[in-house]
Amino acid sequence: MAKHVVELSPRAAEDLEALSPDVAARILKKLRTLEDAPFPRGDTVKILKGFDVPTYRLRIGDYRAVYRIREELLLVVVLRIIHRSELERALRDLA
């Protein structure tokens, strides 16, 4: 199976830059797993309701990555990387 490309949106890149280097490195490592499995098994990924385009949430410790998959392009686009306490507000901004 072909690998997907994981791409950060400009906002997700800003989110990542605002984090400490060790937290950012841990998040990037987890995002790289989406290259092989954009739909990982288990409870770390959840499809979010209320979006016209299928949108997913990946749990990474206390942080969440919100992303969409463009299967025809083998592309995973990370929209936001946020602390779990900010998730609801950020999702309202994306909807």
KOLGU-4560 file (N, C-alpha, C; in nm, 3 decimals, padded with zeros to 5 digits):
<recs>
<n_xx: 00.084 n_yy: -00.119 n_zz: 00.000 ca_xx: 00.000 ca_yy: 00.000 ca_zz: 00.000 c_xx: 00.089 c_yy: 00.125 c_zz: 00.000 mol: A seq: 1 type: MET>
<n_xx: 00.048 n_yy: 00.225 n_zz: -00.076 ca_xx: 00.126 ca_yy: 00.348 ca_zz: -00.089 c_xx: 00.117 c_yy: 00.432 c_zz: 00.038 mol: A seq: 2 type: ALA>
<n_xx: 00.224 n_yy: 00.505 n_zz: 00.065 ca_xx: 00.225 ca_yy: 00.594 ca_zz: 00.181 c_xx: 00.149 c_yy: 00.722 c_zz: 00.149 mol: A seq: 3 type: LYS>
<n_xx: 00.085 n_yy: 00.776 n_zz: 00.251 ca_xx: 00.021 ca_yy: 00.907 ca_zz: 00.241 c_xx: 00.124 c_yy: 01.014 c_zz: 00.277 mol: A seq: 4 type: HIS>
<n_xx: 00.104 n_yy: 01.132 n_zz: 00.225 ca_xx: 00.185 ca_yy: 01.246 ca_zz: 00.262 c_xx: 00.110 c_yy: 01.321 c_zz: 00.371 mol: A seq: 5 type: VAL>
<n_xx: 00.177 n_yy: 01.351 n_zz: 00.482 ca_xx: 00.116 ca_yy: 01.428 ca_zz: 00.590 c_xx: 00.161 c_yy: 01.573 c_zz: 00.574 mol: A seq: 6 type: VAL>
<n_xx: 00.064 n_yy: 01.661 n_zz: 00.558 ca_xx: 00.093 ca_yy: 01.802 ca_zz: 00.535 c_xx: 00.028 c_yy: 01.885 c_zz: 00.645 mol: A seq: 7 type: GLU>
<n_xx: 00.101 n_yy: 01.982 n_zz: 00.697 ca_xx: 00.046 ca_yy: 02.072 ca_zz: 00.798 c_xx: -00.011 c_yy: 02.195 c_zz: 00.730 mol: A seq: 8 type: LEU>
<n_xx: -00.133 n_yy: 02.232 n_zz: 00.768 ca_xx: -00.187 ca_yy: 02.359 ca_zz: 00.720 c_xx: -00.106 c_yy: 02.471 c_zz: 00.784 mol: A seq: 9 type: SER>
<n_xx: -00.112 n_yy: 02.592 n_zz: 00.730 ca_xx: -00.038 ca_yy: 02.703 ca_zz: 00.793 c_xx: -00.075 c_yy: 02.720 c_zz: 00.940 mol: A seq: 10 type: PRO>
<n_xx: -00.203 n_yy: 02.703 n_zz: 00.973 ca_xx: -00.245 ca_yy: 02.718 ca_zz: 01.114 c_xx: -00.188 c_yy: 02.606 c_zz: 01.201 mol: A seq: 11 type: ARG>
<n_xx: -00.186 n_yy: 02.484 n_zz: 01.150 ca_xx: -00.129 ca_yy: 02.372 ca_zz: 01.226 c_xx: 00.021 c_yy: 02.392 c_zz: 01.247 mol: A seq: 12 type: ALA>
<n_xx: 00.090 n_yy: 02.447 n_zz: 01.148 ca_xx: 00.233 ca_yy: 02.476 ca_zz: 01.162 c_xx: 00.256 c_yy: 02.580 c_zz: 01.271 mol: A seq: 13 type: ALA>
<n_xx: 00.170 n_yy: 02.682 n_zz: 01.277 ca_xx: 00.178 ca_yy: 02.782 ca_zz: 01.384 c_xx: 00.154 c_yy: 02.717 c_zz: 01.520 mol: A seq: 14 type: GLU>
<n_xx: 00.053 n_yy: 02.631 n_zz: 01.526 ca_xx: 00.022 ca_yy: 02.561 ca_zz: 01.651 c_xx: 00.143 c_yy: 02.484 c_zz: 01.700 mol: A seq: 15 type: ASP>
<n_xx: 00.207 n_yy: 02.413 n_zz: 01.608 ca_xx: 00.322 ca_yy: 02.329 ca_zz: 01.642 c_xx: 00.441 c_yy: 02.414 c_zz: 01.688 mol: A seq: 16 type: LEU>
<n_xx: 00.465 n_yy: 02.525 n_zz: 01.621 ca_xx: 00.577 ca_yy: 02.613 ca_zz: 01.656 c_xx: 00.561 c_yy: 02.675 c_zz: 01.795 mol: A seq: 17 type: GLU>
<n_xx: 00.438 n_yy: 02.688 n_zz: 01.841 ca_xx: 00.412 ca_yy: 02.749 ca_zz: 01.972 c_xx: 00.439 c_yy: 02.652 c_zz: 02.087 mol: A seq: 18 type: ALA>
<n_xx: 00.459 n_yy: 02.526 n_zz: 02.056 ca_xx: 00.479 ca_yy: 02.425 ca_zz: 02.161 c_xx: 00.627 c_yy: 02.411 c_zz: 02.194 mol: A seq: 19 type: LEU>
<n_xx: 00.655 n_yy: 02.352 n_zz: 02.310 ca_xx: 00.794 ca_yy: 02.327 ca_zz: 02.347 c_xx: 00.852 c_yy: 02.224 c_zz: 02.249 mol: A seq: 20 type: SER>
<n_xx: 00.983 n_yy: 02.228 n_zz: 02.229 ca_xx: 01.045 ca_yy: 02.136 ca_zz: 02.131 c_xx: 01.020 c_yy: 01.989 c_zz: 02.159 mol: A seq: 21 type: PRO>
<n_xx: 01.020 n_yy: 01.948 n_zz: 02.286 ca_xx: 00.999 ca_yy: 01.806 ca_zz: 02.316 c_xx: 00.855 c_yy: 01.764 c_zz: 02.286 mol: A seq: 22 type: ASP>
<n_xx: 00.758 n_yy: 01.849 n_zz: 02.317 ca_xx: 00.617 ca_yy: 01.818 ca_zz: 02.287 c_xx: 00.597 c_yy: 01.816 c_zz: 02.136 mol: A seq: 23 type: VAL>
<n_xx: 00.654 n_yy: 01.914 n_zz: 02.065 ca_xx: 00.641 ca_yy: 01.920 ca_zz: 01.920 c_xx: 00.701 c_yy: 01.795 c_zz: 01.855 mol: A seq: 24 type: ALA>
<n_xx: 00.814 n_yy: 01.749 n_zz: 01.904 ca_xx: 00.878 ca_yy: 01.629 ca_zz: 01.849 c_xx: 00.791 c_yy: 01.506 c_zz: 01.869 mol: A seq: 25 type: ALA>
<n_xx: 00.729 n_yy: 01.495 n_zz: 01.986 ca_xx: 00.640 ca_yy: 01.381 ca_zz: 02.014 c_xx: 00.519 c_yy: 01.384 c_zz: 01.921 mol: A seq: 26 type: ARG>
<n_xx: 00.464 n_yy: 01.503 n_zz: 01.898 ca_xx: 00.348 ca_yy: 01.516 ca_zz: 01.810 c_xx: 00.386 c_yy: 01.482 c_zz: 01.666 mol: A seq: 27 type: ILE>
<n_xx: 00.500 n_yy: 01.532 n_zz: 01.620 ca_xx: 00.543 ca_yy: 01.501 ca_zz: 01.483 c_xx: 00.565 c_yy: 01.352 c_zz: 01.463 mol: A seq: 28 type: LEU>
<n_xx: 00.620 n_yy: 01.287 n_zz: 01.564 ca_xx: 00.641 ca_yy: 01.142 ca_zz: 01.556 c_xx: 00.507 c_yy: 01.070 c_zz: 01.539 mol: A seq: 29 type: LYS>
<n_xx: 00.408 n_yy: 01.112 n_zz: 01.615 ca_xx: 00.276 ca_yy: 01.050 ca_zz: 01.605 c_xx: 00.210 c_yy: 01.081 c_zz: 01.469 mol: A seq: 30 type: LYS>
<n_xx: 00.228 n_yy: 01.204 n_zz: 01.421 ca_xx: 00.171 ca_yy: 01.239 ca_zz: 01.290 c_xx: 00.232 c_yy: 01.156 c_zz: 01.178 mol: A seq: 31 type: LEU>
<n_xx: 00.359 n_yy: 01.120 n_zz: 01.191 ca_xx: 00.423 ca_yy: 01.037 ca_zz: 01.089 c_xx: 00.357 c_yy: 00.900 c_zz: 01.078 mol: A seq: 32 type: ARG>
<n_xx: 00.294 n_yy: 00.853 n_zz: 01.184 ca_xx: 00.225 ca_yy: 00.723 ca_zz: 01.177 c_xx: 00.106 c_yy: 00.729 c_zz: 01.081 mol: A seq: 33 type: THR>
<n_xx: 00.055 n_yy: 00.849 n_zz: 01.055 ca_xx: -00.057 ca_yy: 00.863 ca_zz: 00.961 c_xx: -00.013 c_yy: 00.839 c_zz: 00.817 mol: A seq: 34 type: LEU>
<n_xx: 00.117 n_yy: 00.842 n_zz: 00.789 ca_xx: 00.166 ca_yy: 00.814 ca_zz: 00.654 c_xx: 00.128 c_yy: 00.673 c_zz: 00.611 mol: A seq: 35 type: GLU>
<n_xx: 00.141 n_yy: 00.578 n_zz: 00.704 ca_xx: 00.110 ca_yy: 00.438 ca_zz: 00.674 c_xx: -00.034 c_yy: 00.401 c_zz: 00.705 mol: A seq: 36 type: ASP>
<n_xx: -00.092 n_yy: 00.467 n_zz: 00.805 ca_xx: -00.226 ca_yy: 00.430 ca_zz: 00.850 c_xx: -00.307 c_yy: 00.555 c_zz: 00.886 mol: A seq: 37 type: ALA>
<n_xx: -00.367 n_yy: 00.622 n_zz: 00.787 ca_xx: -00.444 ca_yy: 00.742 ca_zz: 00.819 c_xx: -00.571 c_yy: 00.712 c_zz: 00.899 mol: A seq: 38 type: PRO>
<n_xx: -00.609 n_yy: 00.585 n_zz: 00.903 ca_xx: -00.724 ca_yy: 00.542 ca_zz: 00.983 c_xx: -00.677 c_yy: 00.441 c_zz: 01.087 mol: A seq: 39 type: PHE>
<n_xx: -00.591 n_yy: 00.483 n_zz: 01.183 ca_xx: -00.539 ca_yy: 00.384 ca_zz: 01.279 c_xx: -00.649 c_yy: 00.320 c_zz: 01.361 mol: A seq: 40 type: PRO>
<n_xx: -00.623 n_yy: 00.198 n_zz: 01.402 ca_xx: -00.720 ca_yy: 00.126 ca_zz: 01.486 c_xx: -00.710 c_yy: 00.172 c_zz: 01.630 mol: A seq: 41 type: ARG>
<n_xx: -00.811 n_yy: 00.142 n_zz: 01.706 ca_xx: -00.810 ca_yy: 00.178 ca_zz: 01.847 c_xx: -00.884 c_yy: 00.307 c_zz: 01.872 mol: A seq: 42 type: GLY>
<n_xx: -00.867 n_yy: 00.359 n_zz: 01.992 ca_xx: -00.945 ca_yy: 00.476 ca_zz: 02.032 c_xx: -00.867 c_yy: 00.607 c_zz: 02.019 mol: A seq: 43 type: ASP>
<n_xx: -00.753 n_yy: 00.606 n_zz: 01.949 ca_xx: -00.677 ca_yy: 00.730 ca_zz: 01.934 c_xx: -00.734 c_yy: 00.820 c_zz: 01.825 mol: A seq: 44 type: THR>
<n_xx: -00.811 n_yy: 00.762 n_zz: 01.731 ca_xx: -00.871 ca_yy: 00.841 ca_zz: 01.623 c_xx: -01.022 c_yy: 00.831 c_zz: 01.631 mol: A seq: 45 type: VAL>
<n_xx: -01.085 n_yy: 00.945 n_zz: 01.608 ca_xx: -01.231 ca_yy: 00.950 ca_zz: 01.612 c_xx: -01.277 c_yy: 01.039 c_zz: 01.497 mol: A seq: 46 type: LYS>
<n_xx: -01.383 n_yy: 00.998 n_zz: 01.427 ca_xx: -01.440 ca_yy: 01.085 ca_zz: 01.324 c_xx: -01.528 c_yy: 01.187 c_zz: 01.395 mol: A seq: 47 type: ILE>
<n_xx: -01.515 n_yy: 01.312 n_zz: 01.353 ca_xx: -01.589 ca_yy: 01.420 ca_zz: 01.418 c_xx: -01.720 c_yy: 01.445 c_zz: 01.345 mol: A seq: 48 type: LEU>
<n_xx: -01.822 n_yy: 01.475 n_zz: 01.421 ca_xx: -01.955 ca_yy: 01.500 ca_zz: 01.363 c_xx: -01.971 c_yy: 01.649 c_zz: 01.335 mol: A seq: 49 type: LYS>
<n_xx: -02.060 n_yy: 01.680 n_zz: 01.241 ca_xx: -02.093 ca_yy: 01.819 ca_zz: 01.213 c_xx: -02.011 c_yy: 01.883 c_zz: 01.103 mol: A seq: 50 type: GLY>
<n_xx: -01.932 n_yy: 01.805 n_zz: 01.030 ca_xx: -01.851 ca_yy: 01.859 ca_zz: 00.920 c_xx: -01.901 c_yy: 01.800 c_zz: 00.789 mol: A seq: 51 type: PHE>
<n_xx: -01.903 n_yy: 01.883 n_zz: 00.684 ca_xx: -01.942 ca_yy: 01.835 ca_zz: 00.551 c_xx: -01.838 c_yy: 01.740 c_zz: 00.494 mol: A seq: 52 type: ASP>
<n_xx: -01.712 n_yy: 01.771 n_zz: 00.519 ca_xx: -01.600 ca_yy: 01.687 ca_zz: 00.475 c_xx: -01.558 c_yy: 01.601 c_zz: 00.595 mol: A seq: 53 type: VAL>
<n_xx: -01.541 n_yy: 01.470 n_zz: 00.576 ca_xx: -01.499 ca_yy: 01.386 ca_zz: 00.691 c_xx: -01.373 c_yy: 01.443 c_zz: 00.757 mol: A seq: 54 type: PRO>
<n_xx: -01.384 n_yy: 01.464 n_zz: 00.887 ca_xx: -01.278 ca_yy: 01.526 ca_zz: 00.966 c_xx: -01.251 c_yy: 01.436 c_zz: 01.086 mol: A seq: 55 type: THR>
<n_xx: -01.124 n_yy: 01.418 n_zz: 01.118 ca_xx: -01.084 ca_yy: 01.324 ca_zz: 01.223 c_xx: -01.005 c_yy: 01.395 c_zz: 01.332 mol: A seq: 56 type: TYR>
<n_xx: -01.008 n_yy: 01.334 n_zz: 01.451 ca_xx: -00.931 ca_yy: 01.383 ca_zz: 01.565 c_xx: -00.837 c_yy: 01.272 c_zz: 01.609 mol: A seq: 57 type: ARG>
<n_xx: -00.708 n_yy: 01.303 n_zz: 01.617 ca_xx: -00.607 ca_yy: 01.209 ca_zz: 01.665 c_xx: -00.563 c_yy: 01.253 c_zz: 01.803 mol: A seq: 58 type: LEU>
<n_xx: -00.572 n_yy: 01.164 n_zz: 01.900 ca_xx: -00.531 ca_yy: 01.195 ca_zz: 02.036 c_xx: -00.382 c_yy: 01.169 c_zz: 02.051 mol: A seq: 59 type: ARG>
<n_xx: -00.310 n_yy: 01.272 n_zz: 02.101 ca_xx: -00.166 ca_yy: 01.261 ca_zz: 02.125 c_xx: -00.141 c_yy: 01.317 c_zz: 02.264 mol: A seq: 60 type: ILE>
<n_xx: -00.152 n_yy: 01.234 n_zz: 02.365 ca_xx: -00.138 ca_yy: 01.281 ca_zz: 02.503 c_xx: -00.245 c_yy: 01.384 c_zz: 02.535 mol: A seq: 61 type: GLY>
<n_xx: -00.203 n_yy: 01.502 n_zz: 02.581 ca_xx: -00.298 ca_yy: 01.609 ca_zz: 02.612 c_xx: -00.333 c_yy: 01.694 c_zz: 02.491 mol: A seq: 62 type: ASP>
<n_xx: -00.277 n_yy: 01.660 n_zz: 02.375 ca_xx: -00.301 ca_yy: 01.738 ca_zz: 02.253 c_xx: -00.387 c_yy: 01.659 c_zz: 02.156 mol: A seq: 63 type: TYR>
<n_xx: -00.447 n_yy: 01.732 n_zz: 02.063 ca_xx: -00.530 ca_yy: 01.672 ca_zz: 01.960 c_xx: -00.489 c_yy: 01.729 c_zz: 01.825 mol: A seq: 64 type: ARG>
<n_xx: -00.478 n_yy: 01.642 n_zz: 01.727 ca_xx: -00.456 ca_yy: 01.686 ca_zz: 01.589 c_xx: -00.586 c_yy: 01.664 c_zz: 01.514 mol: A seq: 65 type: ALA>
<n_xx: -00.634 n_yy: 01.766 n_zz: 01.449 ca_xx: -00.757 ca_yy: 01.758 ca_zz: 01.369 c_xx: -00.713 c_yy: 01.752 c_zz: 01.224 mol: A seq: 66 type: VAL>
<n_xx: -00.760 n_yy: 01.650 n_zz: 01.151 ca_xx: -00.713 ca_yy: 01.634 ca_zz: 01.014 c_xx: -00.820 c_yy: 01.581 c_zz: 00.921 mol: A seq: 67 type: TYR>
<n_xx: -00.793 n_yy: 01.597 n_zz: 00.793 ca_xx: -00.879 ca_yy: 01.544 ca_zz: 00.686 c_xx: -00.791 c_yy: 01.463 c_zz: 00.593 mol: A seq: 68 type: ARG>
<n_xx: -00.853 n_yy: 01.367 n_zz: 00.525 ca_xx: -00.779 ca_yy: 01.280 ca_zz: 00.434 c_xx: -00.831 c_yy: 01.302 c_zz: 00.293 mol: A seq: 69 type: ILE>
<n_xx: -00.739 n_yy: 01.326 n_zz: 00.202 ca_xx: -00.772 ca_yy: 01.334 ca_zz: 00.059 c_xx: -00.717 c_yy: 01.208 c_zz: -00.005 mol: A seq: 70 type: ARG>
<n_xx: -00.797 n_yy: 01.104 n_zz: 00.000 ca_xx: -00.753 ca_yy: 00.971 ca_zz: -00.042 c_xx: -00.706 c_yy: 00.967 c_zz: -00.187 mol: A seq: 71 type: GLU>
<n_xx: -00.773 n_yy: 01.041 n_zz: -00.275 ca_xx: -00.734 ca_yy: 01.038 ca_zz: -00.417 c_xx: -00.593 c_yy: 01.093 c_zz: -00.438 mol: A seq: 72 type: GLU>
<n_xx: -00.547 n_yy: 01.178 n_zz: -00.347 ca_xx: -00.412 ca_yy: 01.234 ca_zz: -00.356 c_xx: -00.314 c_yy: 01.168 c_zz: -00.259 mol: A seq: 73 type: LEU>
<n_xx: -00.362 n_yy: 01.069 n_zz: -00.184 ca_xx: -00.282 ca_yy: 01.008 ca_zz: -00.078 c_xx: -00.225 c_yy: 01.115 c_zz: 00.015 mol: A seq: 74 type: LEU>
<n_xx: -00.313 n_yy: 01.205 n_zz: 00.058 ca_xx: -00.273 ca_yy: 01.321 ca_zz: 00.136 c_xx: -00.352 c_yy: 01.329 c_zz: 00.266 mol: A seq: 75 type: LEU>
<n_xx: -00.282 n_yy: 01.352 n_zz: 00.377 ca_xx: -00.344 ca_yy: 01.379 ca_zz: 00.507 c_xx: -00.312 c_yy: 01.524 c_zz: 00.539 mol: A seq: 76 type: VAL>
<n_xx: -00.416 n_yy: 01.607 n_zz: 00.555 ca_xx: -00.396 ca_yy: 01.748 ca_zz: 00.584 c_xx: -00.431 c_yy: 01.773 c_zz: 00.730 mol: A seq: 77 type: VAL>
<n_xx: -00.332 n_yy: 01.811 n_zz: 00.809 ca_xx: -00.354 ca_yy: 01.842 ca_zz: 00.950 c_xx: -00.398 c_yy: 01.987 c_zz: 00.959 mol: A seq: 78 type: VAL>
<n_xx: -00.519 n_yy: 02.009 n_zz: 01.011 ca_xx: -00.577 ca_yy: 02.142 ca_zz: 01.018 c_xx: -00.535 c_yy: 02.218 c_zz: 01.143 mol: A seq: 79 type: LEU>
<n_xx: -00.532 n_yy: 02.150 n_zz: 01.256 ca_xx: -00.497 ca_yy: 02.213 ca_zz: 01.385 c_xx: -00.426 c_yy: 02.112 c_zz: 01.473 mol: A seq: 80 type: ARG>
<n_xx: -00.343 n_yy: 02.162 n_zz: 01.562 ca_xx: -00.282 ca_yy: 02.084 ca_zz: 01.669 c_xx: -00.306 c_yy: 02.167 c_zz: 01.794 mol: A seq: 81 type: ILE>
<n_xx: -00.390 n_yy: 02.117 n_zz: 01.882 ca_xx: -00.434 ca_yy: 02.198 ca_zz: 01.995 c_xx: -00.441 c_yy: 02.117 c_zz: 02.123 mol: A seq: 82 type: ILE>
<n_xx: -00.434 n_yy: 02.189 n_zz: 02.234 ca_xx: -00.451 ca_yy: 02.125 ca_zz: 02.364 c_xx: -00.596 c_yy: 02.080 c_zz: 02.376 mol: A seq: 83 type: HIS>
<n_xx: -00.617 n_yy: 01.970 n_zz: 02.444 ca_xx: -00.752 ca_yy: 01.914 ca_zz: 02.452 c_xx: -00.852 c_yy: 02.012 c_zz: 02.513 mol: A seq: 84 type: ARG>
<n_xx: -00.806 n_yy: 02.101 n_zz: 02.601 ca_xx: -00.897 ca_yy: 02.197 ca_zz: 02.664 c_xx: -00.949 c_yy: 02.301 c_zz: 02.564 mol: A seq: 85 type: SER>
<n_xx: -00.880 n_yy: 02.318 n_zz: 02.451 ca_xx: -00.920 ca_yy: 02.415 ca_zz: 02.349 c_xx: -00.994 c_yy: 02.351 c_zz: 02.233 mol: A seq: 86 type: GLU>
<n_xx: -01.015 n_yy: 02.218 n_zz: 02.237 ca_xx: -01.070 ca_yy: 02.145 ca_zz: 02.123 c_xx: -01.206 c_yy: 02.196 c_zz: 02.078 mol: A seq: 87 type: LEU>
<n_xx: -01.299 n_yy: 02.212 n_zz: 02.169 ca_xx: -01.436 ca_yy: 02.252 ca_zz: 02.131 c_xx: -01.437 c_yy: 02.386 c_zz: 02.060 mol: A seq: 88 type: GLU>
<n_xx: -01.365 n_yy: 02.483 n_zz: 02.114 ca_xx: -01.360 ca_yy: 02.615 ca_zz: 02.051 c_xx: -01.297 c_yy: 02.609 c_zz: 01.913 mol: A seq: 89 type: ARG>
<n_xx: -01.190 n_yy: 02.534 n_zz: 01.901 ca_xx: -01.122 ca_yy: 02.523 ca_zz: 01.771 c_xx: -01.210 c_yy: 02.454 c_zz: 01.668 mol: A seq: 90 type: ALA>
<n_xx: -01.287 n_yy: 02.354 n_zz: 01.711 ca_xx: -01.376 ca_yy: 02.285 ca_zz: 01.617 c_xx: -01.487 c_yy: 02.378 c_zz: 01.569 mol: A seq: 91 type: LEU>
<n_xx: -01.538 n_yy: 02.463 n_zz: 01.656 ca_xx: -01.640 ca_yy: 02.560 ca_zz: 01.614 c_xx: -01.582 c_yy: 02.653 c_zz: 01.508 mol: A seq: 92 type: ARG>
<n_xx: -01.455 n_yy: 02.692 n_zz: 01.522 ca_xx: -01.391 ca_yy: 02.780 ca_zz: 01.426 c_xx: -01.372 c_yy: 02.710 c_zz: 01.289 mol: A seq: 93 type: ASP>
<n_xx: -01.355 n_yy: 02.577 n_zz: 01.292 ca_xx: -01.333 ca_yy: 02.501 ca_zz: 01.168 c_xx: -01.464 c_yy: 02.471 c_zz: 01.095 mol: A seq: 94 type: LEU>
<n_xx: -01.572 n_yy: 02.460 n_zz: 01.169 ca_xx: -01.700 ca_yy: 02.418 ca_zz: 01.109 c_xx: -01.757 c_yy: 02.522 c_zz: 01.015 mol: A seq: 95 type: ALA>
</recs>
